[in-house]
Amino acid sequence: MQKTLILIPSRLSASRLPNKPLLKINGKSIISLVVDRAKRSKLGEVIVATEDTKILNEVKKNGGNAIITSNKHKTGTDRIYECLSKLKKRNIDYIINLQGDEPNIDINDLKRLYILTKKNNSDMATLASEIHNKKIYKDKNIVKVITNLKLNKNNFPYAKDFRRLITSGKNIYHHLGVYIYKVKILKKFINLRQSENELSNKLEQMRAIDNDIKINVALANKPSIGIDTIEDYVALKKIMEYKS
């Protein structure tokens, strides 16, 4: 049976919204909400990879598991690879990299991504949702993915490109902050040099695209709101607290 780990990179020093993992929604920190969602998916053991003892303590206080990693990492993927190395777990086939700032990620979308990845024997895959608000195209805080085919619930096309700003084109979707990789692909990825596209766009997935690592894309049932700014936090806090 194939084994999977869900690793969540998280740090306090985000430039646009410092300390965001510890901000509260419904009385619970964002990072703990993400951990809870990951656990409920039942796809594998859930561990937070962080450079901050405050995050470590917060996660453990709420019944989660976390590991301290270096504060020298340039990307979240580098951080989760260190976490994986420290765990020294054997027979792990897949790693799910779940971003620590998307507390309303849909559990069924996570499960579907996992199923499609296994079914298609994909090296690397991610989620995207349809765009219904044209303002998203010009919002640099929302990453867009362009696929080689129109996304639907029955296919699993490849990502052609990722952009922060885009004005026209077809097969453009709202990229969600989750990846799944075969362990061997994760190892390959972190040993590649950061590409020019990755550095200029601040999108680490461009390292994969620029090195011919195929990224499959699954259509999500609904968008997940990533928290990058105080406005994102306030908006999502209102939505989640209203639903509760």
C-alpha positions in Angstrom: 0.0 0.0 0.0 1.3 3.4 -0.9 2.1 5.7 2.0 1.7 9.5 2.1 2.8 12.3 4.3 1.2 15.7 4.5 3.8 18.4 5.3 2.8 22.0 5.9 5.6 24.6 5.7 4.9 27.6 7.9 6.9 30.6 9.2 6.2 33.9 11.0 8.3 36.2 8.8 6.1 36.5 5.7 6.8 39.9 4.2 3.2 40.9 3.3 1.5 39.7 6.6 3.9 38.9 9.4 2.7 36.4 12.1 -0.2 35.3 9.9 0.0 31.6 11.0 -1.0 32.7 14.5 -3.9 35.0 13.5 -7.2 33.6 14.8 -10.4 32.6 13.1 -13.2 31.3 15.3 -10.7 31.4 18.2 -8.2 29.1 16.5 -5.0 30.0 14.8 -4.7 29.7 11.0 -2.0 27.1 11.1 -4.1 24.9 13.5 -7.1 25.2 11.2 -4.9 24.0 8.3 -3.6 21.1 10.3 -7.2 20.1 11.3 -8.3 20.1 7.6 -5.3 18.0 6.7 -6.0 15.5 9.4 -9.6 15.2 8.4 -8.6 14.2 4.9 -7.1 11.0 6.4 -4.6 10.9 3.5 -1.5 10.5 5.8 0.3 11.7 8.8 0.3 15.5 9.1 3.4 17.5 10.2 4.2 21.2 10.2 7.7 22.2 9.1 8.6 25.5 10.7 11.6 27.7 11.7 9.6 29.3 14.6 9.2 27.8 18.1 6.0 29.9 18.5 4.4 28.0 15.6 5.8 24.7 16.9 4.2 25.3 20.3 0.9 26.5 18.8 0.6 23.4 16.7 1.5 21.0 19.6 -0.9 22.9 21.9 -3.7 22.1 19.6 -2.8 18.4 19.2 -0.7 18.6 16.1 2.8 17.6 15.2 5.6 19.9 14.1 9.3 19.9 13.5 11.8 22.8 13.7 13.7 23.4 10.4 16.4 25.8 9.3 15.7 29.5 8.9 17.9 29.6 5.8 15.4 28.1 3.4 14.5 30.0 0.3 11.3 28.2 -0.4 8.6 26.1 1.3 9.6 23.1 -0.7 13.1 23.2 0.6 11.7 23.4 4.1 9.5 20.3 3.7 12.3 18.3 2.2 14.4 19.0 5.3 11.4 17.9 7.4 11.1 14.7 5.4 14.9 14.1 5.9 14.7 14.6 9.6 11.7 12.2 10.0 13.7 9.4 8.4 10.5 7.6 7.5 10.8 4.7 5.1 8.5 3.5 2.3 6.9 6.9 1.8 5.7 7.2 -1.8 4.0 10.6 -1.9 4.4 14.0 -0.2 1.5 16.4 -0.1 2.8 20.0 0.4 -0.1 21.9 1.9 0.3 25.6 2.3 -0.1 26.9 5.8 -2.2 29.9 4.8 -5.2 28.2 3.2 -7.5 27.2 6.2 -10.6 26.7 4.0 -9.0 24.2 1.6 -11.7 21.7 0.6 -11.1 18.2 2.0 -12.8 16.5 -0.9 -10.6 18.4 -3.3 -7.5 17.1 -1.5 -8.8 13.5 -1.7 -9.6 13.9 -5.4 -6.1 15.3 -6.1 -4.6 12.3 -4.4 -6.8 9.8 -6.2 -6.0 11.3 -9.6 -2.3 11.4 -8.9 -2.2 7.7 -8.0 -4.5 6.7 -10.9 -2.3 8.5 -13.5 1.0 7.7 -11.8 1.8 11.5 -11.9 5.1 12.8 -10.8 3.7 16.1 -9.5 0.2 17.6 -9.3 -1.8 20.5 -8.0 -5.3 22.0 -7.8 -7.0 24.9 -9.5 -10.5 26.3 -9.6 -12.5 28.2 -12.1 -12.3 32.0 -12.2 -15.7 33.8 -11.9 -14.5 37.3 -10.9 -12.5 39.1 -13.6 -10.7 41.1 -10.9 -8.7 38.0 -10.1 -6.8 38.2 -13.4 -5.2 41.5 -12.3 -4.7 40.5 -8.6 -1.0 39.7 -8.3 -1.6 38.0 -4.9 -3.7 35.3 -6.6 -1.6 33.0 -8.7 -3.1 31.8 -12.0 -2.3 28.5 -13.8 -2.6 28.0 -17.6 -3.3 24.4 -18.6 -2.8 22.7 -22.0 -6.5 21.6 -22.0 -9.7 23.0 -20.6 -10.2 21.7 -17.1 -13.1 19.5 -16.2 -13.9 17.0 -13.5 -12.9 14.0 -15.6 -9.5 15.1 -16.9 -6.0 15.8 -15.4 -4.2 18.1 -17.9 -0.7 19.6 -17.6 0.2 23.1 -16.4 1.8 25.1 -19.2 2.6 28.2 -17.1 1.9 30.1 -13.8 1.3 33.8 -13.7 0.6 36.5 -11.1 -0.8 38.9 -13.6 -2.6 38.0 -16.8 -4.8 39.9 -19.2 -6.0 37.4 -21.9 -5.8 33.8 -23.0 -7.7 30.6 -22.5 -7.6 27.7 -20.0 -6.7 30.1 -17.1 -7.6 29.0 -13.6 -7.1 30.1 -10.0 -4.2 28.1 -8.6 -4.6 26.6 -5.1 -1.8 26.2 -2.6 -1.3 22.5 -2.6 1.1 20.1 -4.4 1.6 16.4 -4.3 4.9 14.8 -5.5 6.5 11.4 -5.7 9.3 11.4 -3.2 11.9 11.0 -6.0 10.5 14.0 -7.8 10.7 16.1 -4.6 14.3 15.1 -4.2 15.0 16.0 -7.8 13.2 19.4 -7.4 15.1 20.6 -4.4 18.5 19.8 -6.1 17.7 22.0 -9.0 18.9 25.6 -9.1 16.3 28.3 -8.8 15.3 29.3 -12.3 15.1 32.9 -13.6 11.3 32.6 -13.9 11.0 31.4 -10.4 13.0 34.3 -9.0 11.5 37.0 -11.1 7.9 35.9 -10.4 8.4 34.6 -6.9 6.7 31.3 -7.9 8.7 28.2 -7.0 6.6 25.9 -9.2 8.3 27.6 -12.2 11.4 25.7 -11.3 9.6 22.5 -12.2 8.1 23.9 -15.4 11.6 25.2 -16.5 13.1 21.8 -15.9 10.5 19.8 -17.7 8.9 18.3 -14.6 5.3 17.8 -15.6 2.6 19.2 -13.2 -0.9 17.7 -13.6 -3.8 19.9 -12.6 -7.1 18.8 -11.0 -10.2 20.9 -11.0 -11.3 21.9 -7.5 -14.9 22.0 -6.6 -14.4 25.4 -5.1 -11.7 28.1 -4.7 -9.6 28.2 -1.6 -8.7 31.6 -0.2 -5.0 32.0 0.5 -4.2 34.6 3.2 -1.5 36.9 1.8 -2.7 40.3 3.0 -4.6 41.8 6.0 -7.6 42.2 3.5 -7.5 38.5 2.7 -7.5 37.7 6.4 -10.5 39.9 7.2 -12.5 38.6 4.3 -11.9 35.0 5.1 -12.4 35.5 8.8 -15.9 36.9 8.0 -16.8 34.0 5.7 -15.6 31.3 8.1 -17.1 32.8 11.2 -20.4 33.4 9.4 -20.6 29.7 8.3 -19.9 28.6 11.9 
